[in-house]
Amino acid sequence: MLKVGVVLRAKEREKDVELMAEHFEVKSFNLPPNLPELIEEPERYLPPDEFYEVDLIVSYAIHPDINLGLIKKASEHGVGLIIFSGGSKAGSPIQLKKEAEKLGIRVIWEEICCATPKINEYSEFFEYFGTPEFEVEVKGGKIVNAKVRRSAFCGASFFVAEKIKGLSIEEAPTKAGYFTQIFPCYATRGIEGGIHRAARVHKKAMERAIERALRVDGENEDGNRRTK
């Protein structure tokens, strides 16, 4: 079973840990909520050595010095991938990736977890988490059932899937974006906030799911064998 380490900040994102634990062996470590702006000795705050006995790490530390320290410690224990969430507050993607590359670690830096790209070497993880993917059933122009095939780390995709049931196929994509925004998402708010990108990601995922459902229905009507 895949082993995942999750670094939390003041117990935020514990829902992510619960969701990941449904599929993987998960270790979590809580950082204090109030960290110094500049940390010269990040090892004072980092997880203990046994934490790094994992295949990959997801960091919600939201602190550049902590994240740089994580890269160094992870390299000592053979961790192959670290996913940093939190946007610019997590640190410079150029700096983090440069340091990781020197130490032989792959890094994913994303502002929003629902836009995390898939890495084939870790397909077991990305089968369940990353850019959302839905499967819907359409009857009479309405969504009668919706399933999550891949979810955002935070679980917003499950919230969206439940809320769009009963909606017309015309309104479901837009509503998917809306429901993403009212979910307790950690993306930044405001006009330029990542919450709007998260909404667009879920909207497009719903559009693709509806297109697949309609295409399959059309093939069934033609007497073709249903495929996925």
N, C-alpha and C positions, 0 to 999 in steps of 0.2 A: 504494500500500500504506500502511496506517495506520502511523504512527510513534509508538512508546511509549517514554517515558523511565522508568526504574526507579531509585529511590534506595535503596541497600542499607545495612545497618549491619553492618560487619565480615564481609561476604560471606554473611551469612545470607540466606535466601530465594533463593539462586542457582537453585534448581530452578524457581522461578516464572519467572525470566528465560528459562530453557531452554524451558519450555512456551510462553511468549508468543512466543519467537523462531521457533516452528514456524509461526506465522501472520502475524506482523508484523515490521516493522523495529524492533529494540529497541536502545536505548542504556542502559547501566547505569553507575552511579556509586557507589563504595564510600566510606562514611563511616568514620572510625576507630571502634573498639569503645567506647572510653572517652571520652565527651564530657563537658565540664563541665555541672553541673546547670543553671547559669544562663549563657547565652551572650548577651552584649550586642552582639556583632558577628557575627551568624550568617553573613554573607557570606564570612567567612574559611574557612568549612567547606563552602560551597555548591558545586555543580557549576559548571564553566566555562560561558561563554556558549553554546558550540556544543551543549551538552547539551540546551538548551531548544528546539532545532529539531525539535519533536515535536508531535503532536496532543493527547496527554494524558500525565500523569505519575502513576505509582503510587509513593507514598512509604512506605517502611518505616523511615524515620529514627527513629521512636519518640522524638521530641524536639520539644516545642512551639515552641521558638525557631527551630530549623531549619525546621520546617514553615511557620511564619509567613514566614520568609525566602524559602522556596520560592515562596510565593504572590506575593510582591512581584516576584521575579525572573521568574516565569512570566508575569506580566502584562506585563512589559516586552517579552516575546518573542511574545505572542499565543497562549499556550497556553490552551485553553478549559476543561480539566477536570483536577482533581487528586483522586486517590483516596488518602485517608489511612487506613492500617491501624495497629493497635496499641492501640486503645482509648484510655483516659484518658492513657496515657503519650505518645500522639501529640499531645496538647493538647486544649483545650476545643473541642468541636464548635461551640459558639455563637460563640466568639471567631474560630475559623478561618473559619467560614462568613460571619461579619460582615465580616471583612477581605477575603475573596474577593469578596463581593458588591460592595463598594466599588470593586474593581478589575476587575469584569466577568468573574470566573472562577467556574465551578461547582465545588462541593466535595462529595465523598462522604466521610463519616467513618464508619468501621465498625470494630467490635471484632474481628470475624471476617470473613475475605475471602469465605466461602461464603454470606454474607447480603447481599452487595453488590447493591443494586437496579439495575435496568436503566434506562439513559437512552437514549431513542430517537435522539438526535442522534449517539450513538456506538454505534449498533447493531452495527457491524462488530466492535467489541471485545467487546460483551456477547453476541454470538452464540456466542462460545467460552468466555467467563469470567464468573463471577458466581454467582448462586444455581444450584446443580447441577440438572441434568436428565438423566434416564436413559431409555434405550429397552431394554426387555427382551423376550425370547422365552420363552414359557411352554409347557411340554409336560408332561402328566401331573402337573400341580400343582407343578412345579419350574421354577426358572430355568435354562434351558439355554444362554442367551446374554445378555450385557448389554453395552451400549455407552453411552458418555458423550456426550451431546449438548451439554452445557455443564458445565464443570468449575469447581470452586473454584480460585482462583489457585494454590494450593499443590500441586495434583495429587492431593489425597486422594480425589477422586471416581473417578479411574482405579483407585486401589488398592481402593476399595469395589467397583467393577464387577467386578473380577477375582475378588475373594474371595467374592462372593455366588453365583457360578455353582455350580449343583448343589443349592442350598438350596431348601427348600419356599417357596411364596409366603407361607405364614403366618409363617415365621421370618425371611425375607429382610429386611424393613424394620427389625426390631430389630437384626439382625446388621449392617445397613448403618450404623446408629448406633454400634454397638460397634467396627466396623473403622475408622470415622472417628476414634474416640478413641485407638486404638492406632497410627494413622498418626503419623509425626513432625510433628504439627501445632504451630503456634506460639501457638495460643490459650491463654489463661490456664487454669490447673488449679485444683483445689479444688472445694468444694461449689458455689460461685457462679461458677465459672470459665466462660469462653466456650466451652471444649471441649464442655460439655454442650449448649450451643445449636447448635454445629456438628454434633453427633450428631443432634439433633432435625431440623435442616435436611436432612441426608442421609436420615434415616429417612422423612420426609415425601416427599422426592423419589422414593424407592424405592416408596412406597405409590402415588404418582400413576402411576409407570411401570407397575406391575403392573395397576392399574385400567385403563389404556389398553390394555394387551396383552389383558386378558380381554374388554374391550369389543369390540376388533377381532376377536378369535376368535369371539365371539358373532355378530357381524355376518357373518363369513365362513360360519359354519354356516347362517345364514339365507339364504345365496346373495347377500348384498349385496356390492357392490364394496368392496374394502379401501381405506381412506383413512387419511391421517396427519394 
